[in-house]
Amino acid sequence: MGVDLVGIIGHSLSKKEILNLPNVINNWMDVNDYYTAYSKKSNKKAEWDGVMNEEQLELIWEYYESIEIDKNRLDKLENFDSVIDCGFGTISIYRKTILISHWNHKYSNLRDPDTAKNILTLNRLLSKRLSRDEIIYCTDSGYPTQAIEEKAVSGLSFEELKEFAINTFGTPPLHLDDARKYMFFIDNLSNELGDFTLWDGDNPYWHYDFEKRDYVLIKRLEKKN
């Protein structure tokens, strides 16, 4: 239970390349070495969680992208997620996006300076391996920013997803030490990661509205001209 952290990057991989990803990931020594160094855990080989082939990928994507899917096609689904299990967490591949869930997957882990830096550093290594220079982070539940994850699996491109997130929730702070508190932020890999401070106390951007039974963004930020 609890709110999870999701990292999202774009991709233009073919189905053939996607199916071979576990073998590719197992050879990413910088990613695997970094994980084992800070987690003090032995890594495990990346592998698909369940049956996966080109037909299954297409069916899974259609399942998330379509309001309705033909029952005959739905019956062919062996599983409902295109997930690769890795030692450092999971990677879920959709038509135009990849969702990264760290083994320290709770959003609250970003409150700790060292843990936050380790999570973001590892995800930066993954993104560079996939030739991507930006990562969108959001919640998977609990806050309205979970809508970003929901859109990410619906077939949107990374740029379309980024536009949706900013139009819906405003522009997150640029500095990641503050941006993590926005419950949606964008990590541009061209910027130095920098140090983090302890995030203690309440969230400065969100307030729980008991009448609405939901969190409300109380300090929406807009892009300066």
Secondary structure, 3 states (H helix, E strand, C coil): CCCEEEEEEECCCCHHHHHCHHHHHCCCHHHHHHHHHHHCCCCCCCEECCCCCHHHHHHHHHHHHCCCCCHHHHCCCCCCCCEEEECCEEEEECCCEEEEEECCCEHHHHHCHHHHHHHHHHHHHHHHHCCCCEEEEEECCCCCCHHHHHHHCCCCCHHHHHHHHHHHHCCCCCCHHHHHHHCEEEEECCCCCCCCCCCCCCCCCEEEECCCCEEEECCCCCCCC
